Amino acid sequence: MDDQKISMFQAGVIFSVSLFLFLLFSFLNPFENFYIAGTVGELLPILMPSVAGLLIFKKSLPVNLKFNRLRLGDGILVMTAAAFFMPFSMAVNALNMWLVKVVFGKNVSVEIPVPQNGGELLISIAVIGVVAAICEEILFRGVLQGSLEKLGKAGMFMLVSLLFAAFHFNIEQFMGLFVISLLISYVVYRTNSIFAGMIAHFTNNSIAVLISYLAARMPEQMIGQSQAEGLATWLEIAVIGVVVALFSSVAAVLLYILHRRTAGTRTDLPPAMQLRSRDIVSFLPGAILMALMFLITISAYIFIPAAGF
């Protein structure tokens, strides 16, 4: 079985190639339509190198991508836990944005088109929910997570989530992406099925799309009234904190139930092993590209006025 599993060196090659193609597509993207660009940007730079790399290295797709059966009850638990986990990840994102504003004196939101009708809502969910969940999970929880087992559970979860968050190149959402990735990595580990990761990823992204769609349709007078009659800032924070704590508690209970239900699933990892230079070197091209892109982003926050950013 071990000879069918991808090595850390091979996974690093795939990751670095995927990252290079992703950046190349981002700069040369010929599509004006956001949804077409989003679909092609997931399929070509992310999905294709993952599958092609496994085939080139002659590794088993079902074994490495964890195409294992997911019980219906476990799938429902994963979806529900991901939904209840969202307020926590959103709170972490809010903290992240506040820190960016404190450091750089401004926030720069990345504009994602808000669906204008039911048809666009379905397309958004298909692209941002379905396509992104499938393609990104195959790379991160399939190719990468399995190859990092030698780091132990904590090391594997942390590094996969770090790479996942960095891959999105958004310093204002980095922390939120990191914590949602930890959740996804855990459910894939417990169920030994990539389908659990796809469900959690789909749930998170689709709810985010739905929230933006509904928020855009909230009457302006309702928003103004809410702001005018709003609670004191400290009380608003307290209320939000209580809501986040309650939702997070439910998510924790659901994950505990999932943990108990998957007690018979084979999730044993090999003992943590010392990394070899060969394991790390294949990740270096991708790490260098990431570092350069983040330096460019930080420089833009520092030197370019908010209005022109």
Buried (B, 14 or more C-beta within 10 A) or exposed (E): EEEEBBBBBBBBBBBBBBBBBBBEBEEEEEEEEBBEBBBBBBEBBBBBBBBEBBEEBEBBBEBBBBBBEBBEEBBEBBBBBBBBBBBBBBBBBBEBBEBBEEEBEEEBEEEEEBBEEEEBBEBBBBBBBBBBBBBBBBBBBBBBBBBBBBBBBEBBBBBBBBBBBBBBBBBBBBBBBBBBBBBBBBBBBBBBBBBBBBBBBBBBBBBBBBEBBEEEEEEEEEEEEEEEEEEEEEEEEEEBEEEBEEBBEBBBEBBEBBEEBBEEBEEEBEEBEEEEEEBEEBBEBBBEBBEEBBEEBEEEBEEEEEEEE
